């Protein structure tokens, strides 16, 4: 015998949007993160924005910027679209996530249009949420992503700007583009930033204010994998990581540089290696090394972060 799959009304589980649905989403940000390939960390609920309140405010730990989450138990409407844009502008958000039980075609097109005509400093996401059950089983939630930033369009826009870049910036952009392509092939990091013409490339570790900041230094012919700890997190997190030094170095398989610049308020834990970076033939070897270290750093430090958060 086979069971019957049935669609369940969201209000069967969440009677009230503000008191039931929003709190559930806030407690289950990992599910939203997985569906979008982002690293989200809860900040607050019902955040005041003038006479209105943003449902959920989160942090994208990859960029350390705010993400606004606006949710509805019913189908999308113009009122919530306007609120999404208003909240994003007032809170200087890097992303807006609009969650609803149904998206009208007009509102889906509106999100797609915003993604195609805004810079990569802001992204708009649409998620249709559904509940399904087999016969009389417990309903299961499903997130259907219906709109995301269009990376192809944004990359094309960036290529138009490259003619204005210096040779150093062009080299940095090319290196990080190659690096991102290589690490994407592993499938082990779900959220990767867009390559930029700068000497660093950040990777999220699951905690706001702490991230991997890989470096590409053509002056020193040196690349590095480094954990960056912002000054607001230093007093709590540097001693904690130091207490895990033996465990972390064992996982990574190398002795790390612990706080190599003690006079700086922001702290670094890292590993560097020299390559002849002016010779692009050596880039393959350099990128293979950096990809390997990035994956080991992310695994070791992400696990340590989760361990501390769970024990708090």
Backbone torsions as a table, in degrees:
resi	resn	phi	psi	omega
1	UNK	NA	140.8	177.3
2	UNK	-111.4	142.9	179.3
3	UNK	-79.7	165.0	177.7
4	UNK	-101.1	126.3	177.5
5	UNK	-85.7	127.8	-177.4
6	UNK	-126.8	142.7	173.4
7	UNK	-84.1	133.0	-175.7
8	UNK	-111.8	138.6	176.5
9	UNK	-62.8	136.3	-179.8
10	UNK	-60.0	-32.4	-177.2
11	UNK	-72.3	-9.8	173.9
12	UNK	-68.5	-30.0	-179.8
13	UNK	-101.5	-43.3	-178.1
14	UNK	-114.3	99.8	-175.8
15	UNK	-68.7	-38.9	-174.4
16	UNK	-124.5	134.9	-176.8
17	UNK	-62.7	-50.4	-174.6
18	UNK	-74.7	-39.0	-173.0
19	UNK	-92.3	-19.7	-177.5
20	UNK	-117.3	-53.8	-173.4
21	UNK	-70.7	-49.4	-179.3
22	UNK	-59.7	-47.5	178.2
23	UNK	-60.7	-38.1	178.8
24	UNK	-62.9	-44.4	178.7
25	UNK	-62.5	-40.6	-179.6
26	UNK	-62.2	-34.6	-179.8
27	UNK	-83.3	-9.2	-176.9
28	UNK	-125.9	40.4	-179.8
29	UNK	-62.4	-26.4	179.3
30	UNK	-60.2	-35.9	179.4
31	UNK	-66.3	-40.5	177.5
32	UNK	-67.1	-42.3	179.0
33	UNK	-57.7	-46.0	-178.4
34	UNK	-64.1	-37.6	-177.9
35	UNK	-71.1	-28.4	-176.1
36	UNK	-104.7	-13.4	-176.2
37	UNK	75.7	31.1	177.5
38	UNK	-112.7	167.0	174.5
39	UNK	-115.1	98.1	-174.2
40	UNK	-104.2	140.6	177.9
41	UNK	-127.9	128.5	-176.9
42	UNK	-64.5	136.2	175.8
43	UNK	-113.8	-54.5	-176.8
44	UNK	-165.4	161.6	173.7
45	UNK	-112.1	154.5	176.0
46	UNK	47.2	59.9	-178.5
47	UNK	-82.3	123.8	-176.1
48	UNK	-66.0	127.2	174.8
49	UNK	-133.7	91.9	-174.4
50	UNK	63.0	-131.7	-179.6
51	UNK	-81.5	-2.3	-177.0
52	UNK	-114.7	177.3	179.2
53	UNK	-136.1	129.0	173.7
54	UNK	-73.3	133.2	-174.0
55	UNK	-57.9	-54.6	-177.9
56	UNK	-138.3	135.8	172.7
57	UNK	-114.3	125.0	179.5
58	UNK	-124.9	173.1	174.4
59	UNK	-117.3	135.8	168.9
60	UNK	-85.0	108.3	-173.5
61	UNK	-69.5	-12.2	176.3
62	UNK	-76.1	-31.6	-179.5
63	UNK	-113.9	-12.4	-175.8
64	UNK	62.2	28.6	179.6
65	UNK	-114.5	161.1	-176.7
66	UNK	-73.3	149.3	174.2
67	UNK	-128.3	127.1	178.7
68	UNK	-95.6	131.1	176.8
69	UNK	-117.8	118.3	178.4
70	UNK	-114.6	127.7	-174.2
71	UNK	-127.0	150.7	177.8
72	UNK	-138.3	144.5	172.6
73	UNK	-86.4	-17.3	-179.9
74	UNK	-105.4	-173.1	178.9
75	UNK	-73.5	160.2	-175.9
76	UNK	-63.9	154.1	176.8
77	UNK	-145.7	169.1	-176.7
78	UNK	-64.4	-33.1	-179.1
79	UNK	-59.1	-46.3	-178.8
80	UNK	-72.7	-31.7	175.4
81	UNK	-62.8	-45.3	177.7
82	UNK	-61.6	-40.4	178.8
83	UNK	-63.9	-41.1	179.5
84	UNK	-56.4	-46.8	-178.2
85	UNK	-68.9	-40.8	179.9
86	UNK	-64.0	-48.1	-179.6
87	UNK	-61.0	-41.3	-179.5
88	UNK	-61.7	-42.0	-178.1
89	UNK	-70.4	-44.2	-177.8
90	UNK	-68.7	-39.3	-177.5
91	UNK	-91.2	1.6	179.8
92	UNK	52.3	52.2	-176.3
93	UNK	-80.9	153.2	175.9
94	UNK	-94.0	-11.9	179.6
95	UNK	-157.0	151.3	173.2
96	UNK	-123.6	129.4	177.2
97	UNK	-116.8	115.6	-178.5
98	UNK	-105.9	118.3	-177.3
99	UNK	-114.6	129.7	-179.1
100	UNK	-152.7	165.4	179.6
101	UNK	-77.2	-23.4	178.9
102	UNK	-155.1	137.2	176.6
103	UNK	-108.0	126.1	172.9
104	UNK	-70.0	157.6	179.4
105	UNK	-62.2	-35.1	179.9
106	UNK	-65.1	-39.4	-178.2
107	UNK	-76.0	-32.7	173.9
108	UNK	-63.4	-44.9	178.5
109	UNK	-63.1	-35.3	179.0
110	UNK	-63.1	-43.5	178.4
111	UNK	-65.6	-42.7	178.5
112	UNK	-61.6	-40.6	-179.9
113	UNK	-64.7	-43.9	179.0
114	UNK	-61.5	-41.1	179.5
115	UNK	-66.1	-33.0	-178.5
116	UNK	-81.9	-19.0	-173.2
117	UNK	-119.5	9.2	174.3
118	UNK	-116.3	165.0	-178.0
119	UNK	-74.4	171.7	179.1
120	UNK	-78.3	9.3	174.3
121	UNK	-80.0	-12.3	-179.5
122	UNK	-141.5	137.1	178.5
123	UNK	-129.0	144.6	-179.6
124	UNK	-116.5	127.9	-178.1
125	UNK	-121.9	137.7	174.3
126	UNK	-117.4	130.3	179.5
127	UNK	-127.6	122.1	172.9
128	UNK	-92.2	122.1	-177.4
129	UNK	-102.2	136.9	-179.0
130	UNK	-132.9	155.4	172.6
131	UNK	-119.6	132.4	-180.0
132	UNK	-131.2	148.4	174.7
133	UNK	-144.0	154.5	175.4
134	UNK	-104.5	117.9	-174.8
135	UNK	51.7	-118.4	-177.1
136	UNK	-107.2	24.4	-180.0
137	UNK	-71.3	169.3	174.8
138	UNK	-63.9	134.0	178.6
139	UNK	-62.0	146.1	177.3
140	UNK	-117.2	139.8	-177.9
141	UNK	-89.1	144.2	177.3
142	UNK	-133.5	127.9	176.8
143	UNK	-100.4	119.1	177.1
144	UNK	-106.3	112.1	-179.1
145	UNK	-79.4	119.3	-175.8
146	UNK	-109.0	-11.3	177.4
147	UNK	-154.9	134.6	176.6
148	UNK	-142.2	163.1	175.6
149	UNK	-57.0	139.4	-178.6
150	UNK	-88.4	98.7	-176.2
151	UNK	-65.9	-32.2	-179.0
152	UNK	-64.4	-45.4	179.2
153	UNK	-63.8	-42.3	-177.1
154	UNK	-69.8	-36.2	177.2
155	UNK	-66.8	-36.2	177.9
156	UNK	-64.4	-40.0	177.6
157	UNK	-64.0	-38.6	178.9
158	UNK	-65.7	-38.0	-179.7
159	UNK	-62.8	-32.1	177.6
160	UNK	-65.0	-30.0	-177.6
161	UNK	-84.1	-13.5	-172.6
162	UNK	-64.8	-25.2	178.6
163	UNK	-61.4	-21.2	-179.0
164	UNK	-89.4	-5.7	-176.4
165	UNK	-82.8	150.2	173.2
166	UNK	-71.6	166.7	179.5
167	UNK	-61.5	-37.8	178.5
168	UNK	-62.5	-45.3	179.7
169	UNK	-64.2	-39.3	178.3
170	UNK	-63.4	-39.2	178.6
171	UNK	-64.6	-43.3	179.0
172	UNK	-62.0	-44.2	-179.6
173	UNK	-62.5	-41.8	180.0
174	UNK	-65.2	-42.1	-179.6
175	UNK	-62.8	-47.8	-176.9
176	UNK	-70.4	-29.5	174.7
177	UNK	-64.7	-44.6	177.5
178	UNK	-64.0	-40.5	179.3
179	UNK	-63.3	-46.2	-178.8
180	UNK	-62.7	-42.0	178.6
181	UNK	-60.6	-41.7	-177.6
182	UNK	-68.6	-42.8	-177.9
183	UNK	-75.1	-27.3	176.1
184	UNK	-64.3	-33.7	-179.3
185	UNK	-61.8	-26.0	-179.2
186	UNK	-73.1	-26.3	-178.4
187	UNK	69.6	15.0	-174.0
188	UNK	-98.6	-9.2	176.1
189	UNK	-126.4	117.5	-171.4
190	UNK	-81.8	-24.6	-177.3
191	UNK	-121.8	114.3	179.8
192	UNK	-127.8	134.8	-178.5
193	UNK	-70.5	161.7	174.8
194	UNK	-72.5	132.3	179.4
195	UNK	-58.7	140.7	-179.9
196	UNK	-129.8	157.3	178.5
197	UNK	-79.8	73.8	-178.5
198	UNK	-149.0	170.5	-173.1
199	UNK	-85.9	-1.5	179.9
200	UNK	-126.6	160.1	176.9
201	UNK	-141.0	116.3	-174.1
202	UNK	-91.5	146.3	176.7
203	UNK	-132.7	131.3	-176.9
204	UNK	-69.0	148.0	176.5
205	UNK	-120.1	3.1	176.8
206	UNK	92.5	12.3	178.5
207	UNK	-144.5	125.9	179.1
208	UNK	-60.5	134.5	179.0
209	UNK	89.1	-4.6	177.9
210	UNK	-133.5	126.4	179.0
211	UNK	-157.2	166.6	171.6
212	UNK	-80.7	131.1	177.4
213	UNK	-125.5	86.1	-179.7
214	UNK	-70.0	147.7	-174.8
215	UNK	-125.2	152.5	179.5
216	UNK	-137.0	99.8	-173.0
217	UNK	-112.4	101.3	-177.5
218	UNK	-73.6	-25.0	179.1
219	UNK	-67.8	-40.2	-178.7
220	UNK	-97.4	-1.4	-174.5
221	UNK	51.8	53.7	-172.1
222	UNK	-142.8	137.3	170.4
223	UNK	-121.6	157.8	-176.7
224	UNK	-152.5	151.9	170.2
225	UNK	-108.5	121.6	-173.7
226	UNK	-138.0	137.0	169.9
227	UNK	-88.2	124.4	-179.6
228	UNK	-104.3	127.0	179.5
229	UNK	-115.9	112.7	-179.8
230	UNK	-65.2	157.9	-172.5
231	UNK	-62.0	-26.3	179.1
232	UNK	-73.7	-17.1	-177.2
233	UNK	-106.7	-9.7	-169.7
234	UNK	-58.4	-50.9	-173.1
235	UNK	-60.5	-32.7	-178.9
236	UNK	-87.8	-41.1	-167.2
237	UNK	-94.7	-31.4	178.8
238	UNK	-63.5	-47.8	176.7
239	UNK	-59.8	-36.0	179.4
240	UNK	-64.1	-48.9	178.9
241	UNK	-61.3	-38.9	179.2
242	UNK	-63.5	-33.3	177.4
243	UNK	-68.9	-20.0	179.2
244	UNK	-103.2	14.6	-172.6
245	UNK	-53.3	-51.1	-177.1
246	UNK	-61.4	-42.9	-179.9
247	UNK	-64.9	-45.9	-177.5
248	UNK	-65.3	-45.8	-178.9
249	UNK	-66.9	-31.5	177.7
250	UNK	-67.5	-40.7	178.9
251	UNK	-66.9	-39.6	-177.6
252	UNK	-79.3	-30.9	178.5
253	UNK	84.7	21.4	179.6
254	UNK	-149.5	154.5	170.7
255	UNK	-78.8	129.0	-176.4
256	UNK	-99.9	162.5	172.5
257	UNK	-89.3	114.7	-177.8
258	UNK	-99.8	111.4	178.7
259	UNK	55.0	60.7	-177.7
260	UNK	-68.1	-17.4	178.5
261	UNK	-121.1	75.1	-172.0
262	UNK	-62.4	-21.3	-179.3
263	UNK	-79.0	-16.2	178.2
264	UNK	-79.6	140.0	178.9
265	UNK	-68.6	-43.3	173.4
266	UNK	-74.1	141.1	-173.9
267	UNK	-113.5	155.8	-177.7
268	UNK	-133.6	139.6	169.9
269	UNK	-125.9	118.7	-171.5
270	UNK	-153.6	-174.9	-179.7
271	UNK	-149.1	130.1	-179.3
272	UNK	-123.8	159.5	179.6
273	UNK	-149.5	141.1	-179.2
274	UNK	-89.3	136.1	173.0
275	UNK	-139.4	155.5	174.1
276	UNK	-81.4	82.6	-170.5
277	UNK	-71.6	-18.5	176.6
278	UNK	-70.3	-17.8	177.7
279	UNK	-97.4	103.0	-175.1
280	UNK	-64.2	-15.1	176.5
281	UNK	-67.6	-22.2	179.2
282	UNK	-87.9	-5.6	-177.7
283	UNK	-62.3	-38.7	-179.5
284	UNK	-57.2	-46.1	179.8
285	UNK	-65.6	-40.9	-180.0
286	UNK	-65.2	-42.1	-178.8
287	UNK	-68.9	-40.4	176.7
288	UNK	-58.9	-43.6	178.6
289	UNK	-63.0	-46.1	-175.9
290	UNK	-68.0	-37.8	176.4
291	UNK	-61.6	-45.5	179.5
292	UNK	-60.8	-44.7	-179.5
293	UNK	-69.1	-37.4	178.8
294	UNK	-60.5	-44.7	-180.0
295	UNK	-65.1	-39.7	179.2
296	UNK	-69.4	-42.5	177.7
297	UNK	-61.0	-46.8	-177.0
298	UNK	-61.6	-44.0	-179.0
299	UNK	-63.8	-48.7	-175.8
300	UNK	-65.4	-48.4	-175.7
301	UNK	-77.3	-34.2	176.7
302	UNK	-63.5	-40.9	178.7
303	UNK	-64.9	-40.1	178.7
304	UNK	-65.0	-39.9	178.5
305	UNK	-64.2	-46.8	179.7
306	UNK	-61.5	-38.1	-179.7
307	UNK	-62.3	-42.3	-179.2
308	UNK	-69.9	-42.8	-179.0
309	UNK	-62.7	-42.5	-179.3
310	UNK	-65.9	-32.0	-177.3
311	UNK	-84.8	-7.8	-177.6
312	UNK	-71.7	NA	NA
